[in-house]
Every structure is written in C-alpha cells, then in structure tokens.
Amino acid sequence: ALLSIAAQARQFRTPLPFVVAEIQDIRKHPVIERAYPGAIEVVAGDATISRLMVQNILHPGLSGVYNELFSSVDGNEIYVRGGESMAGQTLAEVAAQRPFAILLGLLRKAGDGWSVQLPATSDTRVEASDRVVLLARNYSDTDRQPKTTPLPAVERTSTTPKTMAAEARIHRILLLGWNRRVPGMIAELSCYRNRRFEVEVVSVVPAEERRQDIDRYLGDQQTVPCRHIEADLRVGNDSDEILQILC
C-alpha cells in the first residue's frame, strides 16, 4: 500500500501525504521506512499490546484504567491538540482555562520524532509546533472555556525519575494458549532488567515450534526462561495434569 501511494504521488507529481501505518510486527519497522519516502508514523500493534499487558501484570487492576482511557464509548479519553491556539501560554494558564479537562503534558518536536514531556512543569510555555495532551470526557471539553470561572493554577515542578532497585523475587507467569503475539510479550518482559520472570506456556502447538518462534523474534536478547508444556486445556485429563505440574 505504501509503495502504491508513493508511486501515485510520483505519477501525478503531487506531494507525499503524511501516513499513519499500523504493523503487527515491530521488526518490520525498517522495511516500512524504506518503502515510503514521505513523512510516516508507524504504530507497532504487537509492541503496544505487549507493553500494556506486561504493565497490567506488574500492576493488578490497571485494566480498569485501560478500559476508561482506551474505550471511545464512555468515560474519559486522551486527546492530543495542536499548540497553535495556545502558543506563548504556560501550561498552568492553559489548564486554568479548561476546567473540564486535565492537562497531562505535551509532545515537543525532537528531530524526526517527539520528546514526550509527561508531566511537564507548569511554567513550560507552549510552542506552536507542540502537541498538548489532555484528559477529558469529550473533545469539546479540551477547548478554552471563556464563560466559566478559571481554575486556580496547578504548580507542577520538575521531577526526577527514580531508579528501580532490582527485585529478588521471581514473577511466575502462566500463558494458556499460543499465538503470534506471545514472542512479542516475551520480548517485552526481557526489557525489565530489574525484575525476574519465569514463563510457563501451555498449548497444543509443539514445544519445539514455539521455541523456534521465540528464538527468531528475540535472537540472543532472550533473557526470560520459558517452560513449554504440550497439552490441550479442553481435555479433562490434560487439565488435571497441568495443575499437578504447576503446583
């Protein structure tokens, strides 16, 4: 699709459009960038889902926050607005003019990408090229509300990220079933150098096939021990055997 867009632009001598493309395998990111010479934003579905799942493993109950923020049906959502209408104002001033929204921070251009400043200090001035990140029930709540009483300014000072100490305990994770997303999740677990994980995978897919898939995805970056059990969860005898092994 990207090659076709680029070819059409060359044929009709028109500028290349900005493209947002989703891929299900983050390893294909370099291929996407080579295929399309214009401005492109790549969303890696497997990496995003893996990060959300691992965070939920480490912080039980976080799924309730996910349901609130990532569902467009009800509740609050995250909105990103251009900084043109807010340029020159501090984040404290922007927040005070929007009583029905919570200002989270901003995105600032950094080369070909973005610098994520969440949270940002209250005295940070918005530039026209910035993207302001807000939490609200609907998009109109992120507009300036001239007919309402401005809120008192919230003072947010700079924060220093804390270095997480290494944990001695082992997080044991049981995965029931197998699909193409599992290697990506193992890769995400491998990124947490200060934590120790052990993963047990139960599936009818042959264990050797699963090992090969993980090895192809991670290469020599595999640091999480994986134990593969071949069993069918739908069969009573296999289910009883699995329980005995895991206990």
BATI-312120 format. One record per residue (C-alpha): residue number from 0; chain; x, y, z. Coordinates in steps of 0.2 Angstrom, whole numbers, plus 5000, padded with zeros to 4 digits. Each point is the difference from the previous one (the first is absolute). Example, Ala and Ser with C-alpha at 12.3 -4.5 7.8 and 13.67 -1.06 7.14 Angstrom:
2
+-----+------+------+------+------+
| pos | unit |   c1 |   c2 |   c3 |
+-----+------+------+------+------+
|   0 |    A | 5062 | 4978 | 5039 |
|   1 |    A | 5006 | 5017 | 4997 |
+-----+------+------+------+------+
***
This chain:
247
+-----+------+------+------+------+
| pos | unit |   c1 |   c2 |   c3 |
+-----+------+------+------+------+
|   0 |    A | 5000 | 5000 | 5000 |
|   1 |    A | 5014 | 5012 | 5004 |
|   2 |    A | 5009 | 4996 | 4984 |
|   3 |    A | 4984 | 5004 | 4990 |
|   4 |    A | 4998 | 5016 | 5009 |
|   5 |    A | 5017 | 5006 | 4996 |
|   6 |    A | 4999 | 4994 | 4982 |
|   7 |    A | 4983 | 5010 | 4998 |
|   8 |    A | 5008 | 5015 | 5007 |
|   9 |    A | 5015 | 4999 | 4988 |
|  10 |    A | 4988 | 4997 | 4985 |
|  11 |    A | 4989 | 5015 | 5004 |
|  12 |    A | 5014 | 5011 | 5006 |
|  13 |    A | 4992 | 5003 | 5017 |
|  14 |    A | 5007 | 5002 | 5017 |
|  15 |    A | 5001 | 4984 | 5011 |
|  16 |    A | 4986 | 4999 | 5013 |
|  17 |    A | 5004 | 4998 | 5018 |
|  18 |    A | 4996 | 4981 | 5004 |
|  19 |    A | 4996 | 4991 | 5016 |
|  20 |    A | 5003 | 4981 | 4998 |
|  21 |    A | 4997 | 4986 | 5012 |
|  22 |    A | 5010 | 4985 | 4999 |
|  23 |    A | 4998 | 4984 | 5010 |
|  24 |    A | 5019 | 4996 | 5001 |
|  25 |    A | 5012 | 5014 | 5007 |
|  26 |    A | 5014 | 4991 | 4991 |
|  27 |    A | 4993 | 5006 | 4983 |
|  28 |    A | 5002 | 5019 | 5005 |
|  29 |    A | 5016 | 5002 | 4990 |
|  30 |    A | 4991 | 4992 | 4984 |
|  31 |    A | 4986 | 5013 | 5002 |
|  32 |    A | 5012 | 5015 | 5001 |
|  33 |    A | 5009 | 4994 | 4984 |
|  34 |    A | 4984 | 4997 | 4991 |
|  35 |    A | 4993 | 5017 | 5003 |
|  36 |    A | 5011 | 5016 | 4997 |
|  37 |    A | 4987 | 5012 | 5007 |
|  38 |    A | 4996 | 5005 | 5018 |
|  39 |    A | 4993 | 4984 | 5009 |
|  40 |    A | 4995 | 4995 | 5018 |
|  41 |    A | 5001 | 4982 | 5003 |
|  42 |    A | 4989 | 4992 | 5014 |
|  43 |    A | 5007 | 4982 | 5005 |
|  44 |    A | 4984 | 4991 | 5006 |
|  45 |    A | 5010 | 4985 | 5007 |
|  46 |    A | 5012 | 5011 | 5010 |
|  47 |    A | 4986 | 5011 | 5007 |
|  48 |    A | 4989 | 4986 | 5005 |
|  49 |    A | 5014 | 4991 | 5008 |
|  50 |    A | 5005 | 5016 | 5010 |
|  51 |    A | 4982 | 5002 | 5006 |
|  52 |    A | 4999 | 4982 | 5006 |
|  53 |    A | 5016 | 4999 | 5009 |
|  54 |    A | 4996 | 5016 | 5009 |
|  55 |    A | 4984 | 4992 | 5005 |
|  56 |    A | 5009 | 4985 | 5007 |
|  57 |    A | 5011 | 5011 | 5011 |
|  58 |    A | 4986 | 5011 | 5005 |
|  59 |    A | 4984 | 4990 | 5003 |
|  60 |    A | 4984 | 5010 | 4997 |
|  61 |    A | 5008 | 5011 | 4987 |
|  62 |    A | 4988 | 4992 | 4987 |
|  63 |    A | 4986 | 5011 | 5008 |
|  64 |    A | 5010 | 5016 | 4995 |
|  65 |    A | 5003 | 4993 | 4982 |
|  66 |    A | 4981 | 4997 | 4998 |
|  67 |    A | 4997 | 5018 | 5005 |
|  68 |    A | 5013 | 5008 | 4989 |
|  69 |    A | 5000 | 4989 | 4985 |
|  70 |    A | 4981 | 4998 | 4998 |
|  71 |    A | 4992 | 5013 | 4989 |
|  72 |    A | 4982 | 4995 | 5006 |
|  73 |    A | 5000 | 5007 | 5017 |
|  74 |    A | 5011 | 5009 | 5013 |
|  75 |    A | 5016 | 5010 | 4998 |
|  76 |    A | 5012 | 5000 | 4985 |
|  77 |    A | 5017 | 5007 | 4996 |
|  78 |    A | 5000 | 5014 | 4987 |
|  79 |    A | 5015 | 5007 | 4991 |
|  80 |    A | 4997 | 5018 | 4994 |
|  81 |    A | 5012 | 5011 | 4989 |
|  82 |    A | 5008 | 5014 | 5010 |
|  83 |    A | 4996 | 5014 | 4987 |
|  84 |    A | 4986 | 5008 | 5010 |
|  85 |    A | 5010 | 4998 | 5017 |
|  86 |    A | 5017 | 5006 | 4994 |
|  87 |    A | 5008 | 5012 | 5012 |
|  88 |    A | 4990 | 4994 | 5015 |
|  89 |    A | 5006 | 4990 | 5015 |
|  90 |    A | 4993 | 4983 | 5003 |
|  91 |    A | 4993 | 5007 | 5016 |
|  92 |    A | 4990 | 5013 | 4990 |
|  93 |    A | 4994 | 4988 | 4988 |
|  94 |    A | 4994 | 4988 | 5014 |
|  95 |    A | 4991 | 5014 | 5009 |
|  96 |    A | 4990 | 5005 | 4984 |
|  97 |    A | 4994 | 4982 | 4998 |
|  98 |    A | 4990 | 4995 | 5016 |
|  99 |    A | 4993 | 4984 | 4992 |
| 100 |    A | 5016 | 4993 | 4995 |
| 101 |    A | 5016 | 4994 | 5009 |
| 102 |    A | 5016 | 5006 | 4991 |
| 103 |    A | 5013 | 4985 | 5000 |
| 104 |    A | 5015 | 5008 | 4991 |
| 105 |    A | 5006 | 5003 | 4982 |
| 106 |    A | 5009 | 4992 | 4986 |
| 107 |    A | 5014 | 5011 | 4993 |
| 108 |    A | 5009 | 4998 | 4983 |
| 109 |    A | 5017 | 4991 | 5002 |
| 110 |    A | 5008 | 4997 | 4983 |
| 111 |    A | 4989 | 4988 | 4990 |
| 112 |    A | 4991 | 4995 | 5016 |
| 113 |    A | 4992 | 5006 | 5016 |
| 114 |    A | 5006 | 5004 | 5017 |
| 115 |    A | 4987 | 4994 | 5012 |
| 116 |    A | 4998 | 5012 | 5015 |
| 117 |    A | 4988 | 4991 | 5012 |
| 118 |    A | 4998 | 5009 | 5012 |
| 119 |    A | 5008 | 5016 | 4995 |
| 120 |    A | 5003 | 5015 | 5012 |
| 121 |    A | 4986 | 5013 | 5002 |
| 122 |    A | 5011 | 5014 | 4994 |
| 123 |    A | 5004 | 4991 | 4983 |
| 124 |    A | 4994 | 5011 | 4986 |
| 125 |    A | 4991 | 4992 | 4985 |
| 126 |    A | 5008 | 5002 | 4983 |
| 127 |    A | 4989 | 5000 | 4984 |
| 128 |    A | 5008 | 4984 | 4995 |
| 129 |    A | 4996 | 4991 | 5016 |
| 130 |    A | 4987 | 4988 | 5003 |
| 131 |    A | 4990 | 5002 | 5016 |
| 132 |    A | 4994 | 4984 | 5009 |
| 133 |    A | 4984 | 5001 | 5010 |
| 134 |    A | 4988 | 4988 | 5009 |
| 135 |    A | 4981 | 5004 | 4998 |
| 136 |    A | 4983 | 4992 | 4997 |
| 137 |    A | 4999 | 5007 | 4982 |
| 138 |    A | 5009 | 5011 | 4988 |
| 139 |    A | 4990 | 5016 | 5003 |
| 140 |    A | 5006 | 4999 | 5018 |
| 141 |    A | 5018 | 5003 | 4995 |
| 142 |    A | 4995 | 5017 | 4992 |
| 143 |    A | 5003 | 5016 | 5010 |
| 144 |    A | 4984 | 5004 | 5010 |
| 145 |    A | 4998 | 5019 | 5001 |
| 146 |    A | 4984 | 5000 | 5009 |
| 147 |    A | 5005 | 4990 | 5015 |
| 148 |    A | 5010 | 5005 | 5015 |
| 149 |    A | 5019 | 4996 | 4997 |
| 150 |    A | 5007 | 4987 | 5011 |
| 151 |    A | 5014 | 5004 | 5012 |
| 152 |    A | 5017 | 4997 | 4992 |
| 153 |    A | 5007 | 4983 | 5004 |
| 154 |    A | 5019 | 5001 | 5004 |
| 155 |    A | 5009 | 4985 | 4993 |
| 156 |    A | 5019 | 5000 | 5003 |
| 157 |    A | 5013 | 4990 | 4992 |
| 158 |    A | 5002 | 4982 | 5005 |
| 159 |    A | 5014 | 4988 | 4999 |
| 160 |    A | 4997 | 4982 | 4995 |
| 161 |    A | 5004 | 4988 | 5013 |
| 162 |    A | 5011 | 4985 | 4997 |
| 163 |    A | 4991 | 4984 | 5004 |
| 164 |    A | 5010 | 4988 | 5011 |
| 165 |    A | 5002 | 4982 | 4994 |
| 166 |    A | 4987 | 4988 | 5007 |
| 167 |    A | 5006 | 4984 | 5007 |
| 168 |    A | 4983 | 4991 | 4999 |
| 169 |    A | 4995 | 4991 | 4984 |
| 170 |    A | 4984 | 5005 | 4990 |
| 171 |    A | 4992 | 4983 | 4994 |
| 172 |    A | 4989 | 5002 | 4985 |
| 173 |    A | 4988 | 4987 | 4993 |
| 174 |    A | 4995 | 5002 | 4981 |
| 175 |    A | 4986 | 4989 | 4994 |
| 176 |    A | 5000 | 4998 | 4982 |
| 177 |    A | 5012 | 5006 | 4986 |
| 178 |    A | 4999 | 5013 | 4986 |
| 179 |    A | 5012 | 5012 | 4991 |
| 180 |    A | 4999 | 5013 | 5014 |
| 181 |    A | 5008 | 4989 | 5013 |
| 182 |    A | 5018 | 5003 | 4994 |
| 183 |    A | 4997 | 5019 | 5000 |
| 184 |    A | 4995 | 4998 | 5018 |
| 185 |    A | 5015 | 4990 | 5005 |
| 186 |    A | 5010 | 5014 | 4992 |
| 187 |    A | 4992 | 5013 | 5010 |
| 188 |    A | 5003 | 4990 | 5016 |
| 189 |    A | 5018 | 4999 | 4995 |
| 190 |    A | 5001 | 5019 | 5001 |
| 191 |    A | 4998 | 5001 | 5019 |
| 192 |    A | 5017 | 4997 | 5005 |
| 193 |    A | 4996 | 5004 | 5019 |
| 194 |    A | 4987 | 4986 | 5001 |
| 195 |    A | 5001 | 4981 | 4998 |
| 196 |    A | 4987 | 4990 | 4990 |
| 197 |    A | 4996 | 4982 | 4997 |
| 198 |    A | 4987 | 4996 | 4987 |
| 199 |    A | 4991 | 4983 | 4998 |
| 200 |    A | 4991 | 4998 | 4983 |
| 201 |    A | 4986 | 4987 | 4998 |
| 202 |    A | 4994 | 4996 | 4982 |
| 203 |    A | 4997 | 4987 | 4988 |
| 204 |    A | 5013 | 5008 | 4988 |
| 205 |    A | 5016 | 4989 | 5001 |
| 206 |    A | 5012 | 5007 | 5012 |
| 207 |    A | 5014 | 5000 | 4988 |
| 208 |    A | 4990 | 5011 | 4988 |
| 209 |    A | 4997 | 5012 | 5014 |
| 210 |    A | 5019 | 5001 | 5004 |
| 211 |    A | 5004 | 5003 | 4982 |
| 212 |    A | 4988 | 5015 | 4999 |
| 213 |    A | 5007 | 5008 | 5016 |
| 214 |    A | 5018 | 4997 | 4994 |
| 215 |    A | 4996 | 5008 | 4983 |
| 216 |    A | 4991 | 5015 | 5009 |
| 217 |    A | 5013 | 5004 | 5014 |
| 218 |    A | 5016 | 4992 | 4994 |
| 219 |    A | 5014 | 5001 | 5013 |
| 220 |    A | 4989 | 5013 | 5010 |
| 221 |    A | 4990 | 4986 | 5008 |
| 222 |    A | 5002 | 5002 | 5019 |
| 223 |    A | 4984 | 4993 | 5006 |
| 224 |    A | 4999 | 4981 | 5004 |
| 225 |    A | 4986 | 4992 | 4991 |
| 226 |    A | 4993 | 4982 | 5004 |
| 227 |    A | 4989 | 4993 | 4987 |
| 228 |    A | 4986 | 4987 | 5004 |
| 229 |    A | 4991 | 4991 | 4986 |
| 230 |    A | 4982 | 4997 | 5005 |
| 231 |    A | 4982 | 5004 | 4995 |
| 232 |    A | 4991 | 5010 | 5013 |
| 233 |    A | 4983 | 4994 | 4993 |
| 234 |    A | 5004 | 4982 | 5006 |
| 235 |    A | 4997 | 4996 | 5018 |
| 236 |    A | 5015 | 4988 | 5002 |
| 237 |    A | 5012 | 5013 | 4993 |
| 238 |    A | 4993 | 5014 | 5011 |
| 239 |    A | 5002 | 4989 | 5016 |
| 240 |    A | 5018 | 4996 | 4995 |
| 241 |    A | 5004 | 5018 | 4997 |
| 242 |    A | 4994 | 5005 | 5017 |
| 243 |    A | 5011 | 4987 | 5008 |
| 244 |    A | 5015 | 5005 | 4990 |
| 245 |    A | 4998 | 5019 | 5005 |
| 246 |    A | 4996 | 4997 | 5018 |
+-----+------+------+------+------+
***
